[in-house]
């Protein structure tokens, strides 16, 4: 089976951001140039021809109306000058066709001037068969070689399939005025379009070359400006991964996204540095906490082994107490890990929070009498909540233990219950030295110590606040600490008051203990 490293080596290297941007911009440029060439060179012939066909139709309508209004000459002149359409009008008398109006557009090459007047009957028949209007494409010197009819009419003998260099559009219209038939021939040249296309093609070549070089230069500049801060941050990230928490993530380009990325990475570096420091403190603290009871256990054990008469109940009790302390420490570490990993999930139930706190204080009575401490509860009524009973009792235990460890010379701890609307607030107060304001946000952090001087707690393992924090966050409970230097600290948390439904069985607090 191949390893992850071997699988990574087998993968093709990914394209860099610079290469991706360059390819994307160049592909976009090529698409734009292709569309530009398509519309300006390829389709221009089709579009122009359609426009001229509509012009011929409009001019034909004007000339037909002019025949009836006796304004044919003026109309033919305007059409020739304004629309660049050559006009010839024939009067059909029997089998004869007499030209009455002839107006050249001036563009030349109309393709219709070589048609003998005695052959207009053929044009007449063609238009009549088409419903009075006929439109086709012709060559400059004759009619389109694929149109056999026009070859016979003009005597053109060009080979079929040969394309003339210059083309024209020929329109034939029939009209009748006062029982007299008229044949209107209109022709417009497509020759100027061919010259225009060749000009556009020449210009487009140089324009495309200039656009390509400009886009290439622009691509290089943009890619450099965009990728440079990312490359620098990538190098700094590699330093961070190597353990250099002083790596600088800076963006001198001023891009919003890269600035946000630099800020996020800088914050991550700070957090990693702080976590690394906390881990080092953890190792030192745990080593001290484990070493001290182990040293005592070993010392008393060796004494009881080597010295006759030292196998006393007092010495045995010391060993038992230190063993229990080690067990508590390991248990707290496991609890913290299980909660953080999600292995230990809350089992929600309705219970009397006030009664549960009273039970906790009852268990402190032996300790308080022996050590001289006073732990009292201030409340005016019992309050039900919906939570994990065991977890919340652990929070209360840990907060009281912390207060006992840091309270003042009066050795007093107060647990205060306050009801505020639909919420209940539990406060654990001590009379110790207090916590500096700048360190209050950090007091809940794992293994954090205000005085930075490690000492064995009077009660507990020193991990109580971290465990309490994790439990309260699992319950989505608000929590915090208020402190004043020289006047002690108040640790608190809030939960919504939640009584069980009336139709559901209520669980006695004593049955859940």
NUGUBA-497519 format. One record per residue: residue in one letter; x, y, z of N, C-alpha, C in turn. Coordinates in steps of 0.1 Angstrom, whole numbers, plus 5000, padded with zeros to 4 digits. Example, Ala and Ser with C-alpha at 12.3 -4.5 7.8 and 13.67 -1.06 7.14 Angstrom:
<nodes>
A513249435078512349555078513249675078 S512849785071513749895071512950005079 
</nodes>
This chain:
<nodes>
X500949885000500050005000500950125000 X500650214991501450344991501150435002 X502050505006501950605017501350735012 X500950825021500450955017501451035010 X502751025014503751095007503951044993 X503850914991504050864977502850904969 X501650904974500450954967500651094963 X501151184972501351324968502351334957 X503351254958504451264947503851224934 X502951134934502351084921501451184915 X500951274922500051384917500751484909 X500151524898500751634890500751764898 X501851834896501951964903500852064898 X500252134907499252224904499852354898 X499052424890499452544884499552654894 X500552734894500652854903499552954900 X499353044910498353144908498753244896 X500053264896500553354885500253294871 X500553164870500253094857498753084854 X497953064864496553054862495953194857 X496353304864495953434860496353464846 X497653434843498153464829497353384819 X497053254821496353174811494953224810 X494253264821492853304821492753434813 X493653534815493553664808493853644793 X494853564790495153534776494053464769 X493353364775492253294769491053394767 X490853484777489753584775490053674763 X491353714762491753794751491553724737 X491953604736491753524724490253514720 X489453494730487953484727487453614722 X487853724728487453864724487953884710 X489153854706489653874693488953784683 X488653664687487853574678486553634674 X485853674685484453734683484553864674 X485553944677485754064669486054034655 X486853934652487153894638485853834632 X485153754639483953694634482953794629 X482653894638481653994635482054094624 X483354134625483854244616484354194602 X484654064601485154014588484253914582 X483953814590483153704584481653734582 X481053794592479653824591479353954585 X480254044583479954174577479454164563 X479854064555479254044542477854014543 X477453924551476053874553475253994558 X475654064568474954174573474754284563 X475854314556475754424546474754384535 X474854264530473954224519472554234524 X472154194536470854194541470354344541 X471254434545470854574546470554624532 X471354594522471154644508469854574502 X469554454506468354394501467154474506 X467154514519466054594524466054734518 X467154794515467154924508466554904494 X466854794487466254784474464754764474 X464254694484462854674486462154814489 X462754894498462255024501462255114488 X463355114481463455194469462455154459 X462155024457461154974448459855024451 X459455024464458155084468458055224465 X459055304466459055444463458855464448 X459655384440459555404426458155364420 X457555254426456255214421455255324424 X455355384436454455504439454755624430 X455955644426456355754418455855744404 X455755614399455155594385453755644385 X452955624395451555664396451455814398 X452455884405452356024408453056104398 X453656044388454356124377455556194383 X456156134393457456194399458556094397 X458556024387459455914386460955964384 X461156064376462456104374463156164387 X462356244394462956294407463156184417 X462256094418462455984428463655904424 X463755864411464955784407466255864410 X466255994408467456064411467856064426 X466856084435467056074449467555934453 X466855834448467255694451468755674447 X469155714435470455694430471455774439 X471155894442472155974450472255934465 X471055924471470955894485471255744489 X470755654481470855514484471855444476 X472555514467473555444458472955324450 X471755354444471055244437470855294423 X471355224413471055254399469655214395 X468955294387467555274384467355284369 X466655184363466155184349464755144349 X463855224343462455204342462055184327 X461355074325460955034311459455034311 X458855084299457455074296457254964287 X456354864291456154744283454954774274 X455154764261454154784251454154654242 X453354564244453254444237454554364240 X455354334230456554254232457754344232 X457454484232458554574232458754644246 X459954674249460354744262461054874259 X460454984263461055114260461555174273 X462855214274463455274286462955424287 X462355454298461855594300462655674310 X463355594320464155664330465355574332 X466555644333467755574335468655664344 X468955614356469755694366470855604372 X472055644369473155564375473555624388 X473855534398474255574411475655634412 X476455604402477855654402478855564407 X478355444413479355344418479855254407 X479155244396479555164385479255014387 X479454944377479254794378477954754382 X476854814377475554774381475154644376 X475654604365475354464360474154464351 X473454574349472254564342472254644329 X473354724327473254814315473454734302 X473954614303474154544290472954464286 X471854474292470654394289469954464277 X469854404266469154464255467654494258 X467154604253465754634256464754534250 X465154464239464254374233464154244241 X465054234252464954114260464354134273 X463754254275463154284288461954184290 X461354124280460254034281460653924291 X461853874289462353764298462353814313 X462753934315462753984329461354004334 X460554044325459154064329458553924333 X458753824325458253694328458753644342 X460053664344460653614356460053684369 X459853814367459253894379457753854380 X457053834369455653804369455453664376 X456353574373456253434379456553444394 X457253544398457653554413456653644420 X455553684414454553764420454753914419 X455553964409455754104406456954154412 X457754084419458954124425460054014425 X461254044420462253944419463654014423 X464453944431465653994436466753884435 X467853914429468953814428470353884428 X471353804429472753854429473353834415 X474053934410474653924397476153964398 X476953934387478253974387478354114380 X479554174380479754304374479554304359 X480154204352480054194337478854124332 X478054064340476953984336476253934348 X475353844346474553794357475253674363 X474853644375475453534382475453404374 X476553344373476853224364475953104368 X475453094380474652984384473153004379 X472853134375471553164370471453144355 X471053034350471053004336470153104328 X469053144334468153244328468953374324 X469753424334470453544331471553524321 X472153404320473153384310472553384296 X471353324294470653334281470253474278 X469853554288469353684285470453774281 X471653764287472753854284473753794274 X473653664271474653604262475953564269 X475953574283477153544290477453394290 X478653354287479053214286480053174297 X480053234308480953194319480653054324 X481752984329481552854334480852854347 X480052754349479352744362480352714373 X480052784385480952764396481952874397 X482152954387483153064387482553184395 X483253234404482753344412483353474407 X482553574403483053704399483653774410 X484553864407485253944418484354044424 X483554114416482654214421481254184418 X480454184429479054144428478154264430 X476854244425475854344426474554274429 X473554344435472254304437471354364427 X470454284420469554324410468154294414 X467354404414465954394418465054424406 X464054344404463054364393461654384399 X461054494396459654524401458754544389 X457554494390456454524380455354604386 X454854694378453654774382452854814370 X451554844373450654874362449955004366 X449955104356449355234358448555264345 X447255284346446455324335446555214324 X446555084328446554974319447954964311 X448855034316450255034311451154964320 X451954864316452854784324454254854324 X454854854336456154914338457054814344 X458354804339459354724345460454804351 X460654794364461654874371462754784375 X463954824370465254754374466054844383 X466454784394467354854404468554764407 X469654834408470954754410471754834420 X472354764430473354824439474554744440 X475654804439476954734439477454684453 X477954564454478654514466480154534465 X480654604455482054614454482754694465 X482154804469482754884480482954804493 X482054704495482154624507483354534507 X483754484495484954404494486154484498 X486254604493487354694497487354724512 X486254744518486154764532486554644540 X486154524536486654404543488154394543 X488754414531490154404530490854504539 X490354624540490854724549490754684564 X489554634567489354594581490254474585 X490454384575491354264578492754314580 X493254414573494554464575494754534588 X493754614591493754684604493554594616 X492754494614492554394625493754314628 X494554284618495854214621496754294630 X496954424627497754504636497154534649 X495854554649495154574661495154454670 X495054334665495154214673496554194679 X497554224670498954214675499154314687 X498654434685498854534696498054494708 X496854444707496054404718496654284725 X497254194718497854074724499054114732 X499954204726501154244734500754324746 X499754414745499354494756498754404767 X497854304763497254214773498354134780 X499354094772500454014778501154094789 X501454214785502154304795501254334807 X499954364804499054384815498854264824 X498854144818498754014826499954004835 X501154024830502354014838502354104850 X501954234847501854334858500854294868 X499654254864498554224873498954094881 X499453994875499753874881500853894892 X501853984888502954014897502354084910 X501554184908501054264919500054174928 X499354084922498454004930499153894937 X500053824930500653704936501853744945 X502453854944503653894953503253884967 X502153954972501853944987501553804991 X500853724982500553584985501753504987 X502753524977504053444978504753474991 X504753604995505453645007504753585019 X503453585019502653525031502853375031 X502953315019503253165019504653135025 X505653215022506953195028506853215043 X506153315048505953335062505253225068 X504253165061503453055067504352935068 X505252915059506252805060507152825073 X507552945075508252975087507452945100 X506152985099505252955111505152805113 X505052725102504852585103506152515109 X507352585106508552535112508752575126 X507852655132507952685146508352825149 X508552905139508953045140507653135142 X507253155154505953225157506153375155 X507353425152507553565150507453595135 X507053505127506953535112505953645110 X506353735101505553855098504653835086 X503353855087502453845076501953995073 X502654045063502354185059501954195044 X501054295041500654315028500754465025 X501754505017502054645014501354685001 X500554594995499754624983498454694986 X497954674997496654735001495354664996 X495554544991494354474987493554425000 X492254444999491354415011491454265014 X491454175004491454035007492753985013 X493854035007495153995013495454055026 X494954175029495054235042494354155052 X493154115049492354025058493053895061 X493653835050494353715051495553735060 X496353845058497453865066497153885081 X495953955083495553975097495153845103 X494453755096494053625101495253545104 X496253545095497453465098498253515109 X498353645111499053705122498353675135 X497053675135496353635147496553485150 X496553405140496853255142498253235147 X499253315142500553305148500653345162 X499953445166499853485180499253375189 X498153325184497453215192498353095193 X499053055182499952945182501052965192 X501553085192502653125201502153115216 X500953165218500453155232500153015236 X499552935226499252795229500552715232 X501652745224502852685227503452715241 X503252845245503752885258502952815269 X501652805266500752735276501052585277 X501452525266501752385266503052365274 X504052455272505252445280504952465295 X504052565298503652575312502952455317 X502152395309501452275313502452155316 X503352145308504352035310505052065324 X505452185326506152215338505252205350 X503952245349503052235360502652095363 X502352015353501951875354503151805360 X504351825355505451765360505651785375 X505451915379505551955393504451885401 X503251895396502051835403502251685405 X502751615395502851475396504151435404 X505151515403506451475409506251495424 X505551595429505551625444504851505451 X503551475447502951355454503751225452 X504251205440505051085438506251075447 X506951195449508051205458507651175472 X506551225476506051205490505751055492 X505050995482504650855483505950775484 X506850795475508050715475508850735488 X508950865493509650895505509050815517 X507750825519507150765530507150615529 X507050565516507150415514508550365518 X509650435514510950395517511250395532 X510650505538510850515553510150405560 X508950365556508250255562508950125560 X509650115549510349995545511649975553 X512350085554513750085560513750105575 X512850175580512850215595511750135602 X512150055611511149985619510350075628 X509150055629508250145637507650265630 X508050285617507450395609506250365601 X505850235602504650185596503450225604 X503250365605502150415613500950455605 X499750465611498550505604498750645598 X499450735604499650865599500350865586 X501450785585502250775573501450705562 X500650605565499850545555498750645550 X498250725559497250825554497850925545 X499150965547499751055538499850995524 X500250865523500350795510498950795504 X497950765512496550755506496150895501 X496450995508495951135504496651175491 X497951145490498751185478498251105466 X497950975469497450895458496150945453 X495250985462493951045458494151175450 X495151255454495451375447495851345432 X496751245431497151205417495951155409 X495151085415493951035408493051145404 X492851255412492051365409492651445397 X493951455397494651525387494451455373 X494651335373494451255361493051255356 X492051245366490651255363490251385356 X490751495362490451625357491051645342 X492251595340492751605327491951525317 X491451405321490651325312489351395309 X488751445320487451525318487551635308 X488651715310488851825301488951785287 X489751675284489951625271488651565265 X487851495273486651445268485651545264 X485551655272484551765269484951835257 X486251865256486751945244486651865231 X486751735232486651645220485251605217 X484251635225482951605223482551465227 X483451395233483151255238482151255249 X482251355258481351365270480251465266 X479051425264477951515260477051525271 X476351645273475451665284474151575282 X473751525294472451455294471451545301 X470551605293469751715298468551655306 X468251735317467051695325466651815333 X465451805339464951915348465351875362 X465851975369466151955383466252085391 X466252075404466252195412467652235415 X468152345408469452395409469852435423 X468952505430469152555444469452435453 X468552335453468752215461470052145458 X470452135445471652075442472852145448 X472852285448473952365454474052335469 X472852325475472852295490473552165492 X473352065484474051935486475551955484 X475952035475477452055473477952125486 X477352215491477852285503477852195515 X476952095516476851995527478151915527 X478651875515479851795513481051875517 X481052005518482152085522482252105537 X481252055545481252085559482452035566 X482851905564483951845570485251925568 X485451965555486652045552486652175558 X485552245558485452385563485652385578 X485152285585485352275600486852245603 X487452165595488852125598489852235595 X489552315584490452415579490052555583 X488952575589488552705594487852785583 X487452735572486752805561485252825563 X484752925557483252945558482752955544 X481852865540481152865527479652865529 X479052975525477652995528476853025514 X475552995515474753015503473753125506 X473553225497472553325498471553315487 X470253285490469153265481467853285487 X466853325479465553345485464453245480 X464853165470463853065466464552955457 X463952845456464452745447464152765432 X465052735424464952765410465152635402 X464252595393464452475384465152515371 X465952425366466652445353466652315345 X466952325332467052215323468452205318 X469252105324470652095321471151965325 X472451935323473051815328473451845343 X472751765352472951795366474351765371 X474951655366476351625370477351725366 X477151775353478151875348478052005356 X476752055358476652175365477152175380 X476952055386477452045400479052045399 X479651995389481051995387481552145386 X480752225378481052365377481052435391 X479952405399479852465412481052425421 X481352295420482452245428483752315424 X484052335411485252395407485352535410 X484252615409484252755412484452775428 X483852685436484052695450485552655454 X486052555448487452515450488452635447 X488152695435488952805431488952925441 X487652955446487453055456488253025469 X488152895473488852855485490352875484 X490852845472492352855470492852995470 X491953095466492453235465491753335473 X490853285483490253385492491153445501 X490653545508491553625517491753565531 X492253645540492553595553491353555561 X490153615558488953575565488453435562 X489053375551488753235547487253215545 X486653315538485153315536484953305521 X483953225517483453205503481953215503 X481353295494479953315494479453265480 X478353185480477653145468476353215468 X476153295458474953385458474053345446 X472853325448471853295437470953425435 X470853475422470053585419469153545407 X467853585409466853565398466653695391 X466853695378466653815369465753775358 X464453805360463453765349463353615347 X463653575335463653435332464953365333 X465953425340467253365341467653365356 X468553265359469053255372470553275371 X471153355380472553385380473253325393 X474253245391474953195402476353265403 X476653315415477853385418478653315429 X479953305427480853245437481853355440 X481853405452482653525456483753485466 X484953545464485953535474486453665478 X487353675488487853805493489353805491 X489853755480491253745478491853875472 X493053865466493753985462493254045449 X492353965441491754025429492653995417 X492054015405492753985392492854115384 X494054145379494154265370493154265359 X492754385355491654395344492154335331 X493454355327493954315315494054155314 X493954095325494153945326492753875328 X491653945330490353885331489953805319 X490153845307489753765295490453635294 X491653625301492553505300492353405311 X491553445322491553365334490953225332 X490053215321489453085319490252995310 X491353045305492152965296492852845303 X493052745296493652625301495052645307 X495252615319496452625326496952765329 X496152865326496553005328496553035343 X497653105348497753145362498053295362 X497353365371497553505371498853545376 X499353485387500553525393501753455386 X501553365377502653295370503553215379 X503153205392503953125401503153005405 X503752885401503052765403503052715418 X501852675422501752625436500652515436 X500852425445499752325447498552385453 X497352365447496152415453495852355466 X495152435475494752375488493752265486 X492952285475491852185472491752185457 X491552065451491452055437492752045430 X492752045417493952025409494452145401 X493752255402494152375394493652385380 X492852285376492252285363490752315363 X490252355375488752365376488152475367 X488752585366488252695357488152655343 X489152585338489152535324487952435322 X487752345331486752245330485352315331 X485252415340483952485341483652565328 X484652625322484452695310483852605299 X484452485297484052395287482652345289 X482252315302480952275305479952375302 X480152505306479252615304479052645289 X480152635281479952655267479152545260 X479352415265478452315260477052335263 X476652405274475352435277474852575271 X475752635264475452765258475052875269 X475752855280475452945292476353065291 X475853175296476753295297477553285310 X478753325310479653315321480653435321 X481353455333482353565333482853575347 X483753675348484353705361484453855363 X484253905375484354045379485354045391 X486254135390487254145401487754285403 X488154305416488654435420489854415428 X490954475425492254455432492054485447 X492454385455492354405470490954375475 X489954345467488654315472488054185467 X488854105461488353975457487753965443 X487253845439486753825426485353755427 X484553775417483253705416483153635403 X483053495403482853415392481353385391 X480853395379479353375377479053305364 X477853255364477253195352475753205352 X475053215341473653225340473053115332 X471853075336471052975329469653015328 X468852975318467453005318466652925328 X465752985334464852905343463852825335 X463852695338463052605329462452505338 X461152515341460352415348459852315339 X459752185344459152075336457752105333 X457152055322455752065319454951995330 X453752045332452851995342452451855341 X452351805328451851675325453051575325 X454251615327455451525327455851495341 X456351375344456751335357457951415361 X458051465374459151545379460051445386 X461351475384462351395390462951465403 X462951395414463451455426464951465425 X465451585430466951605429467751495436 X467151445447467851345454468051215446 X467151185437467251065429468251075418 X468751195415469651215404471151235410 X471251235422472551255428473451135426 
</nodes>
